[in-house]
């Protein structure tokens, strides 16, 4: 009795993936967004953005204070 392998009787299809470096790839078509107009914001998004703006203003204020303190303009 001869033994046969499964590969000999069944041919399996394999998916081949080609890797293309981004510098060698064709340029993609860009989406036109000029005709879309402004996006609507929900109340939650608006509150979060104002909170972020306040936080960033506070951090920049503290940074300016520390720089002036290190420069010797403010003694504290």
Secondary structure as a PSIPRED ss2 file (coil, helix, strand):
# PSIPRED VFORMAT (PSIPRED V4.0)

   1 X C   1.000  0.000  0.000
   2 X C   1.000  0.000  0.000
   3 X C   1.000  0.000  0.000
   4 X C   1.000  0.000  0.000
   5 X C   1.000  0.000  0.000
   6 X H   0.000  1.000  0.000
   7 X H   0.000  1.000  0.000
   8 X H   0.000  1.000  0.000
   9 X H   0.000  1.000  0.000
  10 X C   1.000  0.000  0.000
  11 X C   1.000  0.000  0.000
  12 X C   1.000  0.000  0.000
  13 X C   1.000  0.000  0.000
  14 X C   1.000  0.000  0.000
  15 X C   1.000  0.000  0.000
  16 X C   1.000  0.000  0.000
  17 X C   1.000  0.000  0.000
  18 X C   1.000  0.000  0.000
  19 X C   1.000  0.000  0.000
  20 X C   1.000  0.000  0.000
  21 X C   1.000  0.000  0.000
  22 X C   1.000  0.000  0.000
  23 X C   1.000  0.000  0.000
  24 X C   1.000  0.000  0.000
  25 X C   1.000  0.000  0.000
  26 X C   1.000  0.000  0.000
  27 X C   1.000  0.000  0.000
  28 X C   1.000  0.000  0.000
  29 X C   1.000  0.000  0.000
  30 X C   1.000  0.000  0.000
  31 X C   1.000  0.000  0.000
  32 X C   1.000  0.000  0.000
  33 X C   1.000  0.000  0.000
  34 X C   1.000  0.000  0.000
  35 X C   1.000  0.000  0.000
  36 X C   1.000  0.000  0.000
  37 X C   1.000  0.000  0.000
  38 X C   1.000  0.000  0.000
  39 X C   1.000  0.000  0.000
  40 X C   1.000  0.000  0.000
  41 X C   1.000  0.000  0.000
  42 X C   1.000  0.000  0.000
  43 X H   0.000  1.000  0.000
  44 X H   0.000  1.000  0.000
  45 X H   0.000  1.000  0.000
  46 X H   0.000  1.000  0.000
  47 X H   0.000  1.000  0.000
  48 X H   0.000  1.000  0.000
  49 X H   0.000  1.000  0.000
  50 X H   0.000  1.000  0.000
  51 X H   0.000  1.000  0.000
  52 X H   0.000  1.000  0.000
  53 X H   0.000  1.000  0.000
  54 X H   0.000  1.000  0.000
  55 X H   0.000  1.000  0.000
  56 X H   0.000  1.000  0.000
  57 X H   0.000  1.000  0.000
  58 X H   0.000  1.000  0.000
  59 X H   0.000  1.000  0.000
  60 X H   0.000  1.000  0.000
  61 X H   0.000  1.000  0.000
  62 X H   0.000  1.000  0.000
  63 X H   0.000  1.000  0.000
  64 X H   0.000  1.000  0.000
  65 X H   0.000  1.000  0.000
  66 X H   0.000  1.000  0.000
  67 X H   0.000  1.000  0.000
  68 X H   0.000  1.000  0.000
  69 X H   0.000  1.000  0.000
  70 X H   0.000  1.000  0.000
  71 X H   0.000  1.000  0.000
  72 X C   1.000  0.000  0.000
  73 X C   1.000  0.000  0.000
  74 X C   1.000  0.000  0.000
  75 X C   1.000  0.000  0.000
  76 X C   1.000  0.000  0.000
